[in-house]
Amino acid sequence: QVWHEILTWFRMSCTPPDHDASLLNWWQASKQRTPKPIRKGLTSIALLTPWMIWKLCDDYVFEGAQPSVSNLIAKIKDEAALWARAGASRIRDSLPQTWDVH
């Protein structure tokens, strides 16, 4: 659910990773099927999403936070906006135009 929503939000046409493939195998296959101008955006998403999942797990284990898919998705979107503002142009190009990072 998280991957599907994030990929849709970033306007990526690739399918989300499934439970049978490793994240690396999914990324390599998806990168080949993704148009060249947005491959770097896909790479950024492939790094950002697991990083944010890792941070959620840390918050759960060390801070006693309650895991929430909707909160995770919101945090991924917020972090993507920060990356875009910091100069990650490929993420900025993939973000919806309604986000004030352009």
Order of alpha helices (4+ residues) and beta strands (2+ residues): alpha-alpha-alpha-alpha-alpha
